[in-house]
Amino acid sequence: MIARRQHEHRQHTADRLTAVLDTGLLPAELTEMALYYRANAHKDLGRNDASRTGVQQVANADGRLAARARRGLANLARLAGDFPTALAAIPP
């Protein structure tokens, strides 16, 4: 029961963030934050490809959350068994 509620909550969060991002009205810093938290919701929902895509966008933006996104990207790659990508995502 609790797991189902958490899943529904994460789905609702991902849907709401997608709707906000789709408006294109957020300033860059808030877009970065919305992408990051949507990627986390996707990860919690088991959508690792969608999560990796979102985290990569945040890392590429090189903004305030870029370092955290790079760590998340390394972790997602590790979880997927993609160890070369995981190692490459870690800064020297």
PDB file of N, CA, C and O in Angstrom, chain B, residues numbered from 101:
ATOM      1  N   MET B 101       0.814  -1.191   0.000  1.00  0.00           N
ATOM      2  CA  MET B 101       0.000   0.000   0.000  1.00  0.00           C
ATOM      3  C   MET B 101       0.866   1.267   0.000  1.00  0.00           C
ATOM      4  O   MET B 101       0.638   2.183  -0.790  1.00  0.00           O
ATOM      5  N   ILE B 102       1.846   1.307   0.882  1.00  0.00           N
ATOM      6  CA  ILE B 102       2.720   2.479   0.956  1.00  0.00           C
ATOM      7  C   ILE B 102       3.520   2.615  -0.331  1.00  0.00           C
ATOM      8  O   ILE B 102       3.662   3.716  -0.863  1.00  0.00           O
ATOM      9  N   ALA B 103       4.043   1.500  -0.834  1.00  0.00           N
ATOM     10  CA  ALA B 103       4.826   1.541  -2.072  1.00  0.00           C
ATOM     11  C   ALA B 103       3.978   2.061  -3.228  1.00  0.00           C
ATOM     12  O   ALA B 103       4.461   2.834  -4.055  1.00  0.00           O
ATOM     13  N   ARG B 104       2.715   1.641  -3.289  1.00  0.00           N
ATOM     14  CA  ARG B 104       1.832   2.111  -4.358  1.00  0.00           C
ATOM     15  C   ARG B 104       1.611   3.613  -4.243  1.00  0.00           C
ATOM     16  O   ARG B 104       1.612   4.323  -5.249  1.00  0.00           O
ATOM     17  N   ARG B 105       1.422   4.094  -3.030  1.00  0.00           N
ATOM     18  CA  ARG B 105       1.236   5.539  -2.832  1.00  0.00           C
ATOM     19  C   ARG B 105       2.467   6.318  -3.262  1.00  0.00           C
ATOM     20  O   ARG B 105       2.361   7.349  -3.928  1.00  0.00           O
ATOM     21  N   GLN B 106       3.641   5.815  -2.874  1.00  0.00           N
ATOM     22  CA  GLN B 106       4.873   6.497  -3.259  1.00  0.00           C
ATOM     23  C   GLN B 106       5.028   6.503  -4.771  1.00  0.00           C
ATOM     24  O   GLN B 106       5.445   7.507  -5.348  1.00  0.00           O
ATOM     25  N   HIS B 107       4.696   5.388  -5.417  1.00  0.00           N
ATOM     26  CA  HIS B 107       4.768   5.304  -6.872  1.00  0.00           C
ATOM     27  C   HIS B 107       3.821   6.329  -7.506  1.00  0.00           C
ATOM     28  O   HIS B 107       4.207   7.044  -8.431  1.00  0.00           O
ATOM     29  N   GLU B 108       2.586   6.397  -7.009  1.00  0.00           N
ATOM     30  CA  GLU B 108       1.614   7.366  -7.540  1.00  0.00           C
ATOM     31  C   GLU B 108       2.095   8.789  -7.328  1.00  0.00           C
ATOM     32  O   GLU B 108       1.935   9.641  -8.201  1.00  0.00           O
ATOM     33  N   HIS B 109       2.688   9.050  -6.163  1.00  0.00           N
ATOM     34  CA  HIS B 109       3.197  10.390  -5.876  1.00  0.00           C
ATOM     35  C   HIS B 109       4.329  10.749  -6.842  1.00  0.00           C
ATOM     36  O   HIS B 109       4.362  11.857  -7.378  1.00  0.00           O
ATOM     37  N   ARG B 110       5.253   9.815  -7.061  1.00  0.00           N
ATOM     38  CA  ARG B 110       6.363  10.075  -7.990  1.00  0.00           C
ATOM     39  C   ARG B 110       5.840  10.305  -9.405  1.00  0.00           C
ATOM     40  O   ARG B 110       6.337  11.173 -10.124  1.00  0.00           O
ATOM     41  N   GLN B 111       4.832   9.520  -9.803  1.00  0.00           N
ATOM     42  CA  GLN B 111       4.242   9.699 -11.123  1.00  0.00           C
ATOM     43  C   GLN B 111       3.596  11.071 -11.236  1.00  0.00           C
ATOM     44  O   GLN B 111       3.741  11.746 -12.255  1.00  0.00           O
ATOM     45  N   HIS B 112       2.891  11.482 -10.202  1.00  0.00           N
ATOM     46  CA  HIS B 112       2.251  12.799 -10.193  1.00  0.00           C
ATOM     47  C   HIS B 112       3.316  13.901 -10.277  1.00  0.00           C
ATOM     48  O   HIS B 112       3.156  14.881 -11.006  1.00  0.00           O
ATOM     49  N   THR B 113       4.395  13.724  -9.525  1.00  0.00           N
ATOM     50  CA  THR B 113       5.490  14.700  -9.553  1.00  0.00           C
ATOM     51  C   THR B 113       6.089  14.793 -10.950  1.00  0.00           C
ATOM     52  O   THR B 113       6.297  15.892 -11.463  1.00  0.00           O
ATOM     53  N   ALA B 114       6.369  13.643 -11.572  1.00  0.00           N
ATOM     54  CA  ALA B 114       6.946  13.638 -12.921  1.00  0.00           C
ATOM     55  C   ALA B 114       5.998  14.294 -13.918  1.00  0.00           C
ATOM     56  O   ALA B 114       6.429  15.066 -14.774  1.00  0.00           O
ATOM     57  N   ASP B 115       4.711  13.987 -13.806  1.00  0.00           N
ATOM     58  CA  ASP B 115       3.719  14.585 -14.721  1.00  0.00           C
ATOM     59  C   ASP B 115       3.635  16.098 -14.556  1.00  0.00           C
ATOM     60  O   ASP B 115       3.595  16.834 -15.542  1.00  0.00           O
ATOM     61  N   ARG B 116       3.609  16.554 -13.319  1.00  0.00           N
ATOM     62  CA  ARG B 116       3.508  18.001 -13.058  1.00  0.00           C
ATOM     63  C   ARG B 116       4.747  18.735 -13.548  1.00  0.00           C
ATOM     64  O   ARG B 116       4.643  19.797 -14.161  1.00  0.00           O
ATOM     65  N   LEU B 117       5.912  18.173 -13.280  1.00  0.00           N
ATOM     66  CA  LEU B 117       7.148  18.815 -13.734  1.00  0.00           C
ATOM     67  C   LEU B 117       7.231  18.829 -15.258  1.00  0.00           C
ATOM     68  O   LEU B 117       7.713  19.800 -15.841  1.00  0.00           O
ATOM     69  N   THR B 118       6.775  17.785 -15.894  1.00  0.00           N
ATOM     70  CA  THR B 118       6.748  17.749 -17.356  1.00  0.00           C
ATOM     71  C   THR B 118       5.834  18.843 -17.890  1.00  0.00           C
ATOM     72  O   THR B 118       6.184  19.533 -18.848  1.00  0.00           O
ATOM     73  N   ALA B 119       4.668  19.005 -17.278  1.00  0.00           N
ATOM     74  CA  ALA B 119       3.733  20.043 -17.717  1.00  0.00           C
ATOM     75  C   ALA B 119       4.341  21.437 -17.567  1.00  0.00           C
ATOM     76  O   ALA B 119       4.190  22.288 -18.444  1.00  0.00           O
ATOM     77  N   VAL B 120       5.021  21.658 -16.460  1.00  0.00           N
ATOM     78  CA  VAL B 120       5.655  22.969 -16.226  1.00  0.00           C
ATOM     79  C   VAL B 120       6.788  23.185 -17.227  1.00  0.00           C
ATOM     80  O   VAL B 120       6.906  24.264 -17.807  1.00  0.00           O
ATOM     81  N   LEU B 121       7.619  22.168 -17.431  1.00  0.00           N
ATOM     82  CA  LEU B 121       8.732  22.291 -18.378  1.00  0.00           C
ATOM     83  C   LEU B 121       8.236  22.519 -19.796  1.00  0.00           C
ATOM     84  O   LEU B 121       8.846  23.270 -20.558  1.00  0.00           O
ATOM     85  N   ASP B 122       7.131  21.873 -20.154  1.00  0.00           N
ATOM     86  CA  ASP B 122       6.586  22.006 -21.503  1.00  0.00           C
ATOM     87  C   ASP B 122       6.091  23.415 -21.822  1.00  0.00           C
ATOM     88  O   ASP B 122       5.963  23.773 -22.993  1.00  0.00           O
ATOM     89  N   THR B 123       5.812  24.219 -20.793  1.00  0.00           N
ATOM     90  CA  THR B 123       5.376  25.594 -21.051  1.00  0.00           C
ATOM     91  C   THR B 123       6.511  26.442 -21.607  1.00  0.00           C
ATOM     92  O   THR B 123       6.277  27.403 -22.339  1.00  0.00           O
ATOM     93  N   GLY B 124       7.760  26.077 -21.250  1.00  0.00           N
ATOM     94  CA  GLY B 124       8.908  26.855 -21.692  1.00  0.00           C
ATOM     95  C   GLY B 124       9.013  28.215 -21.022  1.00  0.00           C
ATOM     96  O   GLY B 124       9.756  29.078 -21.488  1.00  0.00           O
ATOM     97  N   LEU B 125       8.285  28.415 -19.942  1.00  0.00           N
ATOM     98  CA  LEU B 125       8.239  29.720 -19.289  1.00  0.00           C
ATOM     99  C   LEU B 125       9.211  29.879 -18.123  1.00  0.00           C
ATOM    100  O   LEU B 125       9.367  30.981 -17.596  1.00  0.00           O
ATOM    101  N   LEU B 126       9.860  28.800 -17.719  1.00  0.00           N
ATOM    102  CA  LEU B 126      10.768  28.889 -16.577  1.00  0.00           C
ATOM    103  C   LEU B 126      12.101  29.516 -16.978  1.00  0.00           C
ATOM    104  O   LEU B 126      12.605  29.265 -18.073  1.00  0.00           O
ATOM    105  N   PRO B 127      12.671  30.332 -16.088  1.00  0.00           N
ATOM    106  CA  PRO B 127      14.036  30.811 -16.348  1.00  0.00           C
ATOM    107  C   PRO B 127      15.010  29.630 -16.281  1.00  0.00           C
ATOM    108  O   PRO B 127      14.663  28.571 -15.757  1.00  0.00           O
ATOM    109  N   ALA B 128      16.196  29.803 -16.796  1.00  0.00           N
ATOM    110  CA  ALA B 128      17.172  28.712 -16.938  1.00  0.00           C
ATOM    111  C   ALA B 128      17.445  27.986 -15.626  1.00  0.00           C
ATOM    112  O   ALA B 128      17.469  26.755 -15.598  1.00  0.00           O
ATOM    113  N   GLU B 129      17.649  28.721 -14.547  1.00  0.00           N
ATOM    114  CA  GLU B 129      17.974  28.077 -13.270  1.00  0.00           C
ATOM    115  C   GLU B 129      16.820  27.210 -12.771  1.00  0.00           C
ATOM    116  O   GLU B 129      17.050  26.125 -12.237  1.00  0.00           O
ATOM    117  N   LEU B 130      15.596  27.671 -12.937  1.00  0.00           N
ATOM    118  CA  LEU B 130      14.443  26.882 -12.507  1.00  0.00           C
ATOM    119  C   LEU B 130      14.180  25.716 -13.457  1.00  0.00           C
ATOM    120  O   LEU B 130      13.686  24.670 -13.036  1.00  0.00           O
ATOM    121  N   THR B 131      14.504  25.891 -14.719  1.00  0.00           N
ATOM    122  CA  THR B 131      14.386  24.776 -15.667  1.00  0.00           C
ATOM    123  C   THR B 131      15.345  23.669 -15.266  1.00  0.00           C
ATOM    124  O   THR B 131      14.987  22.491 -15.278  1.00  0.00           O
ATOM    125  N   GLU B 132      16.557  24.050 -14.912  1.00  0.00           N
ATOM    126  CA  GLU B 132      17.561  23.084 -14.463  1.00  0.00           C
ATOM    127  C   GLU B 132      17.046  22.322 -13.239  1.00  0.00           C
ATOM    128  O   GLU B 132      17.181  21.101 -13.173  1.00  0.00           O
ATOM    129  N   MET B 133      16.464  23.021 -12.284  1.00  0.00           N
ATOM    130  CA  MET B 133      15.957  22.390 -11.077  1.00  0.00           C
ATOM    131  C   MET B 133      14.797  21.439 -11.391  1.00  0.00           C
ATOM    132  O   MET B 133      14.734  20.333 -10.855  1.00  0.00           O
ATOM    133  N   ALA B 134      13.894  21.872 -12.251  1.00  0.00           N
ATOM    134  CA  ALA B 134      12.752  21.035 -12.626  1.00  0.00           C
ATOM    135  C   ALA B 134      13.226  19.779 -13.359  1.00  0.00           C
ATOM    136  O   ALA B 134      12.708  18.690 -13.113  1.00  0.00           O
ATOM    137  N   LEU B 135      14.199  19.919 -14.250  1.00  0.00           N
ATOM    138  CA  LEU B 135      14.749  18.755 -14.962  1.00  0.00           C
ATOM    139  C   LEU B 135      15.389  17.779 -13.982  1.00  0.00           C
ATOM    140  O   LEU B 135      15.222  16.565 -14.101  1.00  0.00           O
ATOM    141  N   TYR B 136      16.117  18.317 -13.019  1.00  0.00           N
ATOM    142  CA  TYR B 136      16.806  17.480 -12.043  1.00  0.00           C
ATOM    143  C   TYR B 136      15.807  16.684 -11.206  1.00  0.00           C
ATOM    144  O   TYR B 136      15.970  15.478 -11.024  1.00  0.00           O
ATOM    145  N   TYR B 137      14.783  17.351 -10.702  1.00  0.00           N
ATOM    146  CA  TYR B 137      13.818  16.658  -9.842  1.00  0.00           C
ATOM    147  C   TYR B 137      12.910  15.724 -10.640  1.00  0.00           C
ATOM    148  O   TYR B 137      12.456  14.710 -10.111  1.00  0.00           O
ATOM    149  N   ARG B 138      12.641  16.047 -11.889  1.00  0.00           N
ATOM    150  CA  ARG B 138      11.889  15.113 -12.734  1.00  0.00           C
ATOM    151  C   ARG B 138      12.729  13.867 -12.996  1.00  0.00           C
ATOM    152  O   ARG B 138      12.204  12.754 -12.995  1.00  0.00           O
ATOM    153  N   ALA B 139      14.026  14.046 -13.219  1.00  0.00           N
ATOM    154  CA  ALA B 139      14.921  12.900 -13.414  1.00  0.00           C
ATOM    155  C   ALA B 139      14.937  12.013 -12.169  1.00  0.00           C
ATOM    156  O   ALA B 139      14.960  10.787 -12.277  1.00  0.00           O
ATOM    157  N   ASN B 140      14.926  12.633 -10.994  1.00  0.00           N
ATOM    158  CA  ASN B 140      14.872  11.844  -9.760  1.00  0.00           C
ATOM    159  C   ASN B 140      13.566  11.080  -9.654  1.00  0.00           C
ATOM    160  O   ASN B 140      13.562   9.923  -9.234  1.00  0.00           O
ATOM    161  N   ALA B 141      12.464  11.700 -10.026  1.00  0.00           N
ATOM    162  CA  ALA B 141      11.170  11.009 -10.001  1.00  0.00           C
ATOM    163  C   ALA B 141      11.189   9.836 -10.971  1.00  0.00           C
ATOM    164  O   ALA B 141      10.692   8.756 -10.650  1.00  0.00           O
ATOM    165  N   HIS B 142      11.759  10.040 -12.159  1.00  0.00           N
ATOM    166  CA  HIS B 142      11.861   8.945 -13.128  1.00  0.00           C
ATOM    167  C   HIS B 142      12.706   7.802 -12.560  1.00  0.00           C
ATOM    168  O   HIS B 142      12.366   6.631 -12.730  1.00  0.00           O
ATOM    169  N   LYS B 143      13.803   8.143 -11.886  1.00  0.00           N
ATOM    170  CA  LYS B 143      14.650   7.102 -11.281  1.00  0.00           C
ATOM    171  C   LYS B 143      13.851   6.304 -10.262  1.00  0.00           C
ATOM    172  O   LYS B 143      13.920   5.076 -10.240  1.00  0.00           O
ATOM    173  N   ASP B 144      13.094   6.997  -9.419  1.00  0.00           N
ATOM    174  CA  ASP B 144      12.283   6.320  -8.404  1.00  0.00           C
ATOM    175  C   ASP B 144      11.204   5.443  -9.025  1.00  0.00           C
ATOM    176  O   ASP B 144      10.772   4.464  -8.418  1.00  0.00           O
ATOM    177  N   LEU B 145      10.771   5.790 -10.225  1.00  0.00           N
ATOM    178  CA  LEU B 145       9.757   5.006 -10.932  1.00  0.00           C
ATOM    179  C   LEU B 145      10.368   3.858 -11.738  1.00  0.00           C
ATOM    180  O   LEU B 145       9.652   3.073 -12.360  1.00  0.00           O
ATOM    181  N   GLY B 146      11.704   3.770 -11.717  1.00  0.00           N
ATOM    182  CA  GLY B 146      12.375   2.703 -12.452  1.00  0.00           C
ATOM    183  C   GLY B 146      12.596   3.025 -13.913  1.00  0.00           C
ATOM    184  O   GLY B 146      12.934   2.137 -14.696  1.00  0.00           O
ATOM    185  N   ARG B 147      12.414   4.265 -14.293  1.00  0.00           N
ATOM    186  CA  ARG B 147      12.626   4.703 -15.684  1.00  0.00           C
ATOM    187  C   ARG B 147      14.044   5.250 -15.825  1.00  0.00           C
ATOM    188  O   ARG B 147      14.253   6.456 -15.956  1.00  0.00           O
ATOM    189  N   ASN B 148      15.004   4.341 -15.796  1.00  0.00           N
ATOM    190  CA  ASN B 148      16.400   4.763 -15.770  1.00  0.00           C
ATOM    191  C   ASN B 148      16.833   5.502 -17.028  1.00  0.00           C
ATOM    192  O   ASN B 148      17.638   6.429 -16.944  1.00  0.00           O
ATOM    193  N   ASP B 149      16.321   5.115 -18.190  1.00  0.00           N
ATOM    194  CA  ASP B 149      16.706   5.823 -19.420  1.00  0.00           C
ATOM    195  C   ASP B 149      16.225   7.270 -19.381  1.00  0.00           C
ATOM    196  O   ASP B 149      16.976   8.183 -19.725  1.00  0.00           O
ATOM    197  N   ALA B 150      14.986   7.482 -18.968  1.00  0.00           N
ATOM    198  CA  ALA B 150      14.453   8.848 -18.867  1.00  0.00           C
ATOM    199  C   ALA B 150      15.215   9.630 -17.809  1.00  0.00           C
ATOM    200  O   ALA B 150      15.493  10.816 -17.983  1.00  0.00           O
ATOM    201  N   SER B 151      15.550   8.965 -16.718  1.00  0.00           N
ATOM    202  CA  SER B 151      16.301   9.626 -15.659  1.00  0.00           C
ATOM    203  C   SER B 151      17.690  10.030 -16.152  1.00  0.00           C
ATOM    204  O   SER B 151      18.141  11.150 -15.911  1.00  0.00           O
ATOM    205  N   ARG B 152      18.358   9.116 -16.840  1.00  0.00           N
ATOM    206  CA  ARG B 152      19.699   9.430 -17.361  1.00  0.00           C
ATOM    207  C   ARG B 152      19.653  10.588 -18.351  1.00  0.00           C
ATOM    208  O   ARG B 152      20.540  11.441 -18.350  1.00  0.00           O
ATOM    209  N   THR B 153      18.631  10.620 -19.188  1.00  0.00           N
ATOM    210  CA  THR B 153      18.498  11.715 -20.147  1.00  0.00           C
ATOM    211  C   THR B 153      18.347  13.052 -19.424  1.00  0.00           C
ATOM    212  O   THR B 153      19.004  14.030 -19.781  1.00  0.00           O
ATOM    213  N   GLY B 154      17.496  13.095 -18.422  1.00  0.00           N
ATOM    214  CA  GLY B 154      17.279  14.331 -17.669  1.00  0.00           C
ATOM    215  C   GLY B 154      18.507  14.781 -16.908  1.00  0.00           C
ATOM    216  O   GLY B 154      18.849  15.964 -16.906  1.00  0.00           O
ATOM    217  N   VAL B 155      19.172  13.833 -16.260  1.00  0.00           N
ATOM    218  CA  VAL B 155      20.375  14.167 -15.495  1.00  0.00           C
ATOM    219  C   VAL B 155      21.476  14.650 -16.442  1.00  0.00           C
ATOM    220  O   VAL B 155      22.235  15.559 -16.107  1.00  0.00           O
ATOM    221  N   GLN B 156      21.559  14.035 -17.626  1.00  0.00           N
ATOM    222  CA  GLN B 156      22.564  14.460 -18.606  1.00  0.00           C
ATOM    223  C   GLN B 156      22.307  15.896 -19.054  1.00  0.00           C
ATOM    224  O   GLN B 156      23.249  16.668 -19.227  1.00  0.00           O
ATOM    225  N   GLN B 157      21.033  16.260 -19.243  1.00  0.00           N
ATOM    226  CA  GLN B 157      20.695  17.641 -19.619  1.00  0.00           C
ATOM    227  C   GLN B 157      21.161  18.616 -18.550  1.00  0.00           C
ATOM    228  O   GLN B 157      21.701  19.676 -18.866  1.00  0.00           O
ATOM    229  N   VAL B 158      20.956  18.266 -17.303  1.00  0.00           N
ATOM    230  CA  VAL B 158      21.372  19.147 -16.199  1.00  0.00           C
ATOM    231  C   VAL B 158      22.891  19.235 -16.143  1.00  0.00           C
ATOM    232  O   VAL B 158      23.445  20.319 -15.959  1.00  0.00           O
ATOM    233  N   ALA B 159      23.562  18.107 -16.300  1.00  0.00           N
ATOM    234  CA  ALA B 159      25.032  18.115 -16.283  1.00  0.00           C
ATOM    235  C   ALA B 159      25.583  18.950 -17.435  1.00  0.00           C
ATOM    236  O   ALA B 159      26.552  19.688 -17.259  1.00  0.00           O
ATOM    237  N   ASN B 160      24.972  18.835 -18.607  1.00  0.00           N
ATOM    238  CA  ASN B 160      25.434  19.589 -19.777  1.00  0.00           C
ATOM    239  C   ASN B 160      25.215  21.081 -19.625  1.00  0.00           C
ATOM    240  O   ASN B 160      25.963  21.880 -20.189  1.00  0.00           O
ATOM    241  N   ALA B 161      24.190  21.469 -18.864  1.00  0.00           N
ATOM    242  CA  ALA B 161      23.899  22.900 -18.670  1.00  0.00           C
ATOM    243  C   ALA B 161      24.979  23.578 -17.842  1.00  0.00           C
ATOM    244  O   ALA B 161      25.122  24.800 -17.887  1.00  0.00           O
ATOM    245  N   ASP B 162      25.745  22.788 -17.081  1.00  0.00           N
ATOM    246  CA  ASP B 162      26.864  23.285 -16.282  1.00  0.00           C
ATOM    247  C   ASP B 162      26.452  24.399 -15.324  1.00  0.00           C
ATOM    248  O   ASP B 162      27.209  25.338 -15.080  1.00  0.00           O
ATOM    249  N   GLY B 163      25.248  24.277 -14.790  1.00  0.00           N
ATOM    250  CA  GLY B 163      24.755  25.255 -13.831  1.00  0.00           C
ATOM    251  C   GLY B 163      25.012  24.821 -12.404  1.00  0.00           C
ATOM    252  O   GLY B 163      25.915  24.032 -12.126  1.00  0.00           O
ATOM    253  N   ARG B 164      24.210  25.344 -11.517  1.00  0.00           N
ATOM    254  CA  ARG B 164      24.366  25.119 -10.086  1.00  0.00           C
ATOM    255  C   ARG B 164      24.250  23.645  -9.689  1.00  0.00           C
ATOM    256  O   ARG B 164      24.912  23.204  -8.750  1.00  0.00           O
ATOM    257  N   LEU B 165      23.421  22.890 -10.393  1.00  0.00           N
ATOM    258  CA  LEU B 165      23.200  21.484 -10.058  1.00  0.00           C
ATOM    259  C   LEU B 165      24.031  20.517 -10.905  1.00  0.00           C
ATOM    260  O   LEU B 165      23.838  19.304 -10.827  1.00  0.00           O
ATOM    261  N   ALA B 166      24.944  21.041 -11.704  1.00  0.00           N
ATOM    262  CA  ALA B 166      25.702  20.204 -12.637  1.00  0.00           C
ATOM    263  C   ALA B 166      26.553  19.155 -11.924  1.00  0.00           C
ATOM    264  O   ALA B 166      26.582  18.000 -12.348  1.00  0.00           O
ATOM    265  N   ALA B 167      27.237  19.532 -10.861  1.00  0.00           N
ATOM    266  CA  ALA B 167      28.084  18.567 -10.150  1.00  0.00           C
ATOM    267  C   ALA B 167      27.237  17.444  -9.560  1.00  0.00           C
ATOM    268  O   ALA B 167      27.610  16.274  -9.645  1.00  0.00           O
ATOM    269  N   ARG B 168      26.113  17.791  -8.969  1.00  0.00           N
ATOM    270  CA  ARG B 168      25.209  16.787  -8.411  1.00  0.00           C
ATOM    271  C   ARG B 168      24.663  15.890  -9.528  1.00  0.00           C
ATOM    272  O   ARG B 168      24.513  14.681  -9.351  1.00  0.00           O
ATOM    273  N   ALA B 169      24.372  16.499 -10.670  1.00  0.00           N
ATOM    274  CA  ALA B 169      23.851  15.729 -11.809  1.00  0.00           C
ATOM    275  C   ALA B 169      24.899  14.756 -12.330  1.00  0.00           C
ATOM    276  O   ALA B 169      24.565  13.628 -12.693  1.00  0.00           O
ATOM    277  N   ARG B 170      26.156  15.172 -12.371  1.00  0.00           N
ATOM    278  CA  ARG B 170      27.222  14.281 -12.828  1.00  0.00           C
ATOM    279  C   ARG B 170      27.372  13.080 -11.884  1.00  0.00           C
ATOM    280  O   ARG B 170      27.592  11.957 -12.336  1.00  0.00           O
ATOM    281  N   ARG B 171      27.254  13.320 -10.585  1.00  0.00           N
ATOM    282  CA  ARG B 171      27.299  12.209  -9.636  1.00  0.00           C
ATOM    283  C   ARG B 171      26.105  11.281  -9.851  1.00  0.00           C
ATOM    284  O   ARG B 171      26.241  10.058  -9.805  1.00  0.00           O
ATOM    285  N   GLY B 172      24.932  11.878 -10.088  1.00  0.00           N
ATOM    286  CA  GLY B 172      23.742  11.078 -10.361  1.00  0.00           C
ATOM    287  C   GLY B 172      23.881  10.277 -11.636  1.00  0.00           C
ATOM    288  O   GLY B 172      23.442   9.129 -11.705  1.00  0.00           O
ATOM    289  N   LEU B 173      24.486  10.873 -12.642  1.00  0.00           N
ATOM    290  CA  LEU B 173      24.711  10.182 -13.910  1.00  0.00           C
ATOM    291  C   LEU B 173      25.640   8.990 -13.709  1.00  0.00           C
ATOM    292  O   LEU B 173      25.399   7.917 -14.261  1.00  0.00           O
ATOM    293  N   ALA B 174      26.688   9.171 -12.930  1.00  0.00           N
ATOM    294  CA  ALA B 174      27.601   8.065 -12.637  1.00  0.00           C
ATOM    295  C   ALA B 174      26.868   6.953 -11.898  1.00  0.00           C
ATOM    296  O   ALA B 174      27.072   5.774 -12.188  1.00  0.00           O
ATOM    297  N   ASN B 175      26.019   7.321 -10.947  1.00  0.00           N
ATOM    298  CA  ASN B 175      25.270   6.322 -10.189  1.00  0.00           C
ATOM    299  C   ASN B 175      24.284   5.571 -11.081  1.00  0.00           C
ATOM    300  O   ASN B 175      24.175   4.349 -10.983  1.00  0.00           O
ATOM    301  N   LEU B 176      23.567   6.281 -11.944  1.00  0.00           N
ATOM    302  CA  LEU B 176      22.613   5.633 -12.843  1.00  0.00           C
ATOM    303  C   LEU B 176      23.324   4.699 -13.824  1.00  0.00           C
ATOM    304  O   LEU B 176      22.829   3.613 -14.126  1.00  0.00           O
ATOM    305  N   ALA B 177      24.473   5.126 -14.311  1.00  0.00           N
ATOM    306  CA  ALA B 177      25.241   4.264 -15.211  1.00  0.00           C
ATOM    307  C   ALA B 177      25.708   3.015 -14.469  1.00  0.00           C
ATOM    308  O   ALA B 177      25.677   1.913 -15.018  1.00  0.00           O
ATOM    309  N   ARG B 178      26.134   3.187 -13.242  1.00  0.00           N
ATOM    310  CA  ARG B 178      26.567   2.046 -12.430  1.00  0.00           C
ATOM    311  C   ARG B 178      25.416   1.073 -12.215  1.00  0.00           C
ATOM    312  O   ARG B 178      25.590  -0.139 -12.346  1.00  0.00           O
ATOM    313  N   LEU B 179      24.239   1.601 -11.884  1.00  0.00           N
ATOM    314  CA  LEU B 179      23.066   0.749 -11.668  1.00  0.00           C
ATOM    315  C   LEU B 179      22.690  -0.024 -12.927  1.00  0.00           C
ATOM    316  O   LEU B 179      22.171  -1.137 -12.849  1.00  0.00           O
ATOM    317  N   ALA B 180      22.955   0.572 -14.082  1.00  0.00           N
ATOM    318  CA  ALA B 180      22.649  -0.090 -15.353  1.00  0.00           C
ATOM    319  C   ALA B 180      23.760  -1.045 -15.780  1.00  0.00           C
ATOM    320  O   ALA B 180      23.644  -1.722 -16.802  1.00  0.00           O
ATOM    321  N   GLY B 181      24.842  -1.097 -14.991  1.00  0.00           N
ATOM    322  CA  GLY B 181      25.958  -1.967 -15.345  1.00  0.00           C
ATOM    323  C   GLY B 181      26.873  -1.378 -16.397  1.00  0.00           C
ATOM    324  O   GLY B 181      27.712  -2.077 -16.964  1.00  0.00           O
ATOM    325  N   ASP B 182      26.710  -0.086 -16.660  1.00  0.00           N
ATOM    326  CA  ASP B 182      27.529   0.612 -17.655  1.00  0.00           C
ATOM    327  C   ASP B 182      28.723   1.251 -16.942  1.00  0.00           C
ATOM    328  O   ASP B 182      28.766   2.466 -16.748  1.00  0.00           O
ATOM    329  N   PHE B 183      29.680   0.423 -16.561  1.00  0.00           N
ATOM    330  CA  PHE B 183      30.793   0.897 -15.749  1.00  0.00           C
ATOM    331  C   PHE B 183      31.733   1.849 -16.475  1.00  0.00           C
ATOM    332  O   PHE B 183      32.254   2.764 -15.836  1.00  0.00           O
ATOM    333  N   PRO B 184      31.983   1.689 -17.783  1.00  0.00           N
ATOM    334  CA  PRO B 184      32.822   2.672 -18.471  1.00  0.00           C
ATOM    335  C   PRO B 184      32.207   4.085 -18.414  1.00  0.00           C
ATOM    336  O   PRO B 184      32.921   5.065 -18.200  1.00  0.00           O
ATOM    337  N   THR B 185      30.880   4.181 -18.606  1.00  0.00           N
ATOM    338  CA  THR B 185      30.217   5.486 -18.525  1.00  0.00           C
ATOM    339  C   THR B 185      30.253   6.016 -17.096  1.00  0.00           C
ATOM    340  O   THR B 185      30.449   7.211 -16.875  1.00  0.00           O
ATOM    341  N   ALA B 186      30.065   5.129 -16.136  1.00  0.00           N
ATOM    342  CA  ALA B 186      30.104   5.540 -14.731  1.00  0.00           C
ATOM    343  C   ALA B 186      31.466   6.133 -14.395  1.00  0.00           C
ATOM    344  O   ALA B 186      31.552   7.182 -13.758  1.00  0.00           O
ATOM    345  N   LEU B 187      32.523   5.463 -14.822  1.00  0.00           N
ATOM    346  CA  LEU B 187      33.869   5.984 -14.550  1.00  0.00           C
ATOM    347  C   LEU B 187      34.145   7.284 -15.290  1.00  0.00           C
ATOM    348  O   LEU B 187      34.782   8.188 -14.749  1.00  0.00           O
ATOM    349  N   ALA B 188      33.662   7.379 -16.537  1.00  0.00           N
ATOM    350  CA  ALA B 188      33.886   8.586 -17.337  1.00  0.00           C
ATOM    351  C   ALA B 188      33.135   9.786 -16.763  1.00  0.00           C
ATOM    352  O   ALA B 188      33.552  10.926 -16.966  1.00  0.00           O
ATOM    353  N   ALA B 189      32.038   9.547 -16.054  1.00  0.00           N
ATOM    354  CA  ALA B 189      31.233  10.642 -15.515  1.00  0.00           C
ATOM    355  C   ALA B 189      31.860  11.252 -14.276  1.00  0.00           C
ATOM    356  O   ALA B 189      31.487  12.350 -13.864  1.00  0.00           O
ATOM    357  N   ILE B 190      32.804  10.548 -13.685  1.00  0.00           N
ATOM    358  CA  ILE B 190      33.456  11.051 -12.472  1.00  0.00           C
ATOM    359  C   ILE B 190      34.595  11.961 -12.892  1.00  0.00           C
ATOM    360  O   ILE B 190      35.474  11.554 -13.651  1.00  0.00           O
ATOM    361  N   PRO B 191      34.581  13.217 -12.390  1.00  0.00           N
ATOM    362  CA  PRO B 191      35.655  14.135 -12.768  1.00  0.00           C
ATOM    363  C   PRO B 191      37.005  13.661 -12.218  1.00  0.00           C
ATOM    364  O   PRO B 191      37.067  13.010 -11.175  1.00  0.00           O
ATOM    365  N   PRO B 192      38.088  13.999 -12.939  1.00  0.00           N
ATOM    366  CA  PRO B 192      39.432  13.564 -12.502  1.00  0.00           C
ATOM    367  C   PRO B 192      39.837  14.198 -11.191  1.00  0.00           C
ATOM    368  O   PRO B 192      40.932  13.937 -10.691  1.00  0.00           O
TER     369      PRO B 192
END
